């Protein structure tokens, strides 16, 4: 049995924010946490999320989008929602998981140029990184 804290990071499609958060938390504190991510629905990992993470040396190209249904029988220490929709629709999980909600903009939904969208992915990545560094430091 691992003595690491188990963390599930949730967003709507498990395509960008939660994928970046999973990669970031593993990078920041894999010694403290076992990290998974999922969505209220499964979709695909956005290439912009993969690119934004690669820019800071984190490879999430092997990640796949997962539905939270895969984890309904799994106990977690923390459930972190990174979008309002996931926070509102997240089911109850077994155990005594501490729920944390952070609302980050969805960079995939912006109707802007490709260059502007990449800038949004970078901004959201950096905002998530700050929140996760603070979270990891407090544990």
C-alpha positions in Angstrom: 0.0 0.0 0.0 1.4 3.4 -1.0 1.7 6.1 1.6 1.1 8.7 -1.1 -2.0 10.8 -1.1 -4.4 9.9 -3.9 -5.7 12.8 -6.0 -8.4 12.9 -8.7 -8.5 16.1 -10.8 -11.8 16.6 -12.7 -13.1 18.8 -15.4 -15.8 18.5 -18.1 -14.0 16.7 -21.0 -10.7 15.7 -19.5 -9.1 17.3 -22.5 -7.1 20.3 -21.3 -7.3 21.7 -17.8 -7.4 18.4 -15.8 -4.9 16.8 -18.2 -2.4 19.7 -17.6 -3.1 19.6 -13.9 -2.4 15.9 -13.8 0.9 16.3 -15.5 1.9 19.3 -13.4 1.1 17.7 -10.1 3.0 14.5 -11.0 5.9 16.8 -12.0 5.8 19.0 -8.9 5.2 16.3 -6.2 5.2 12.7 -7.5 6.8 11.8 -4.2 3.7 12.9 -2.3 0.8 12.1 -4.6 -0.7 9.5 -6.9 -2.5 11.5 -9.5 -5.3 10.7 -11.9 -7.6 13.0 -14.0 -11.0 12.4 -15.5 -13.9 14.3 -17.0 -17.6 14.2 -16.5 -17.5 12.9 -20.1 -14.4 11.5 -21.9 -13.2 13.2 -25.1 -9.6 13.6 -26.2 -6.5 15.3 -25.0 -6.2 18.5 -26.9 -3.0 19.0 -28.9 -2.7 22.5 -27.5 -2.5 21.1 -24.0 0.2 18.7 -25.0 2.1 21.5 -26.7 1.7 23.9 -23.8 3.0 21.3 -21.4 5.9 20.3 -23.7 7.0 23.9 -23.6 7.8 23.5 -19.9 9.3 20.1 -20.2 6.4 17.9 -19.2 5.2 15.2 -21.6 1.5 14.4 -21.5 1.3 13.0 -25.0 0.7 9.5 -23.6 -2.3 10.6 -21.6 -5.8 9.6 -22.6 -9.1 11.2 -21.8 -11.0 9.2 -19.1 -14.5 9.4 -17.8 -14.9 9.8 -14.0 -17.0 6.6 -14.1 -13.7 4.7 -14.2 -13.0 5.9 -10.7 -16.3 5.7 -8.9 -15.1 2.7 -6.8 -11.8 4.3 -6.0 -11.0 6.1 -2.8 -9.2 9.4 -3.1 -7.8 11.7 -0.5 -8.5 14.8 -2.6 -10.9 15.6 -5.4 -9.9 18.7 -7.2 -12.4 20.2 -9.7 -10.9 22.7 -12.2 -14.1 23.9 -13.8 -17.5 25.0 -12.6 -19.4 22.3 -14.5 -17.4 19.5 -13.0 -17.8 21.0 -9.5 -21.6 21.1 -10.0 -21.9 17.6 -11.4 -19.3 15.7 -9.5 -20.8 12.6 -7.9 -19.9 11.5 -4.4 -16.9 9.2 -4.2 -16.3 6.5 -1.5 -14.2 7.5 1.5 -13.6 10.9 3.0 -12.1 12.8 0.1 -11.5 16.5 0.7 -13.0 18.4 -2.2 -11.3 21.4 -3.6 -12.6 23.6 -6.4 -10.7 26.0 -8.6 -12.4 27.6 -11.5 -10.0 28.1 -14.5 -11.0 29.4 -17.9 -11.5 26.8 -20.6 -8.8 27.7 -23.2 -10.4 25.3 -25.7 -13.7 27.2 -25.9 -12.3 30.6 -26.9 -13.2 31.7 -30.4 -9.9 33.2 -31.2 -7.0 32.7 -33.6 -4.7 29.7 -33.1 -1.9 31.9 -31.8 -4.3 33.6 -29.3 -5.6 30.2 -28.2 -2.1 28.9 -27.5 -1.6 32.0 -25.4 -4.7 31.1 -23.4 -3.5 27.5 -22.9 -0.2 28.9 -21.6 -2.0 31.3 -19.2 -4.3 28.6 -17.8 -1.4 26.1 -17.5 0.6 28.7 -15.5 -2.4 29.5 -13.3 -3.0 25.8 -12.6 0.7 25.4 -11.8 0.6 28.2 -9.2 -2.5 26.6 -7.5 -0.9 23.1 -7.5 2.4 24.3 -6.1 0.5 26.0 -3.3 -1.6 22.8 -2.7 1.5 20.5 -2.8 3.4 22.8 -0.4 0.5 22.6 2.2 0.4 18.8 2.3 
